[in-house]
Amino acid sequence: MKFTKLNRLTHNWLSVFIALPILLILITGILLILKKDFEWIQPPSHKGETLATPTLPLMEILARVIAIPQAKNLEWHQFERIDFKPSKGIVKFVTPDDWEIQIDPSTGEILSVKIRRSDFIESLHDGSYFGASTKYFLSLPTGIILFILSLSGLYMFFLPMVKKRRKKTIIAKKTY
């Protein structure tokens, strides 16, 4: 079998193998790029009343957050994430169920309670949703195959140009 035919056959079959992982990475990547533009993906950050140092003690902030049904009876270590945003005057609490609660640490006012889907989308994007071994058994092979596809695609793209140029050169030499 000629190398060109083998290259084309390999290129076709490898592309079928990685189509779904690449589509998943592509779609979730687009959603992550747009996460600040769509409230459905990630709630917008509100601004607190004051951007100064928080006046409420941390235990008081936690007490106000766990009074909300979405964070009922959670303790500090049970939250997925707690983000202090001093430049916005807020603290964001993210529950294990992906609820984001924003609170003003100076007044204790709850500014927002909304579902946050960006973390789930990110776990799909990087493959961690499917387990820790996914990076070795899916992401790494997909990356290697994508590299091979790039090389074989470039070969198939440039080969006709090289052949055409050689043919012109040969014809030009024969006419002299």
N, C-alpha and C positions, 0 to 999 in steps of 0.2 A: 504494500500500500504506500502510495506517495505521501511525503510529509505534509503537503498542502491539504490533501484529503483527510488525513489523520487529524491534522490541526483543526479543520472545520468540524469534523465529527466530535472531537473532544470538546471543542468550544460549545457546540450545541447541547451536548448532554450535561456538561458542567453547569451551564446557565440554567437548565431546568432544575438541577439539584439545589441551587442556591436562590432561586427566584423568591420563594416565600420568606426566608430570613431577610433578604435584601428589601423586600416590600415592607416587612414589619419595621425594619430600621428606618426606611425612608419615610413611612407614614408617621411613625412616632416622632421622628426627628422634626418633621414639619410642624407637628402639634407642639413640640417643645419650643420651637422657634417662636410660635405664636402664643405661648402661654400667658404672656402679660397682656395680650390683646383681647383675649376671650375669658370672661368671668367663669364660664363653664369649666375651663381647664384649671385655672388658679384664681382665687378671689383677689381683687385688687387690694393693695395695702391702704388702709385709712391713715389719717394723721391724728395723733393725740392732741389733747388740749395744749400741752406745753412740751417743748422739746428739751426741757431741763432734766436734771437728774430725777429719777423716780422718787416720789415721796412716800409711796406705800411700801411697807415691808413685803418681802417675797412671800411669806406665808399668807398675808392678806390677799395678795394677787392670786395665789393658788386657790384660796378659799372662794373667791369670786368666780373663778373659772370653773371649779368643780360643782358650783351651784347650778350650772347649766346642764340640762338633760344629756346633751351629747358628750359631756365629760364627767358624768356622775361618778363620784367616788374614786376617781383616778388619783394616783400619787405621782410625785415628781418623776420617778424613774419609769413610770408606765407611759408617759407621753413619747411619741415618736421623735418629736422635735420641739424645742423651745427656742425661739429666735428673739433676741433682744434687738430692737431696731431704734437706737437712740436718736438717729437723724429724723425719724418719723414720729417719735414719741409713742411707740407701741411695743407690745410684746405679743408674739404669735405663738400659740400653743397648737400643735398638731396631734390629734388623738390617733390611736391605732386603727380606728375606723375611717381615717382620712378627713375628719372634721377639723377645720381651721378656726380657731377662736382668737380674735384680736382684742386686746384690752389696753386701755390707757393706764400706764403704771403710775400716773400722778393722781388721777381721779378715781380709778377703779371701774370706769365706765366700760361696758362691753361694747366694742365698736362694730364687730362683725362676727357672725357664726355661719360659716358656709362650708360646703364640701370642697375638698382640694384633690383634684384628679391628677395633677402634674407629677406627683411622686409615683403613682401607679404607672403612668405613661412612661416615666423615666426608667422604671424597673423593667418594663417590656422592652424599651429601647436598648438597654445595656445587657439584657438577658438574665439579670439577677432574679426576675420573677419566676423563672423556670428552674432555679437552683444554682448552687455555686459551681457545679461541674459543667454548666452550660457553656461557660467561656472556653473550656477545653474541647468539648465535643460538638459544639455548634458554631460559636463565634470564631474560634481560631480556624477551623476548616473552611468556613465561609470566607474569611479574610484571605486565606491562602488561595482558594479557588478563584476569588475575585481578582487577585493578583495575576494568576495564570490566564484568566479570561481577558484581562487588560492586555497582557503580552500577546496572546493569540489574536485578539481583535486588532491590535496595532499591526501585527504581521499581515493579517488578511486585508487591512486597509491600505498599507503601503506596498504590498507585493505587486498589485496591478500597475502602480505608478513606476516601480522599479523596472518591471518587465517592459512597459511602454518606452521608457527612456532607453533601455538597452536596445530595444528593437530600432528606435530612431537612430541610435549611435551606429548600429550595425549597417543600417540602410545608408546612412551618411558616408560611412567608410567605403562601401561598395561603389558609390557614385563617383568617388575621386579617383 
